[in-house]
Structures are given as C-alpha cells and as structure tokens.
Amino acid sequence: STRKESSAASDVYKRQGKHGSAAFVVQEGKVEIFKTINGDEEVVLGTIEEGGLFGELALVDNQPRMASARATERTVLIAISRQTFEKKMSSSDRFIRAILRILLGNYRAVVRRAAIAEAKLKEHGISIE
C-alpha cells in the first residue's frame, strides 16, 4: 500500500540506524540525506528532489538505515510500504534480486567510507564541496 505524508522544512523523516518499513518518493519539495559520524557530526550525502526515491536500501537488504533524511522545505512524500515493495520484488528474477543485494551492500560500504573520509577532511578544514 501507499500513503502520503507532508512535512515542514527541517522535519526529520527517517533516522540512521533504524529499521525501515517504507521507501519514499518525493512528490513535492526536497529531502536532504545525511549521515551522522562520531555521534554528532553530520555529513550531507545528497538531496532528493521531486520524483526522487529514498529509503529503498533498507527494504532491499533488511539492514538498518544508513543515513537520515530531512525536509529542506515543505515536502510531500508518497510512502511505499515494505509489503508492497516485497510483493514487487518477489515477482522479479532471483538472479536480479541477488545481484541487487550485492550491489547495495557494496554501495553501503562505499558511502560509509566516503562519509568517514569527508568527516576527517573537515577536521582539517578541508571541504569537498
């Protein structure tokens, strides 16, 4: 099933480390994806704009969310439930599902290392933006 959610700027939707029960399509607005390093330092991984998707990794590999998401302006999301997502995935080819899980595992590892590297650079006053 799907549902709509609305929020104001700075509302945090999904938190790093929590298990995911839905993926989200941005119908209106923008969502910033960020990772918290060393307990308090935020590293922005990117911005999801209208038509973009986030939160899907936790549904594919059943791992805790690797990042948090917050609205940067008034935002409307369409939530895609785990049940709907799993129903669609179960009808896809087993080989493709296995490859997708491997690719997402690799992606999680790369993002984790990149966020740590960016945090270390910031400690030395170096910005990568």
KAHU-V510656 format. One line per field, one symbol per residue. phi: phi as a letter, one per 30 degrees, with the letter a starting at -180 (. if undefined). psi: psi as a letter, one per 20 degrees, with the letter a starting at -180 (. if undefined). A space follows every 10 residues. Layout:
phi = ???
psi = ???
//
This chain:
phi = .bbcbcacei dcdbcejddc cacbcddbjb bccbccchib cccdclbcce jdbbideddd chcdedacbb dcaebbccdc deeddddddd dcdeddddde ddeddddedd dedddddddd ddecicccd
psi = qqrqpqrrqi ppfpppiqqp iqrppogqaq pppqppqkhi ppophrppap irqrjhghhg jkqqpirrpq pirpqpqopo qgggghgghh irpggggggg ggghgggggg ggggggghgg ghhjkpqj.
//
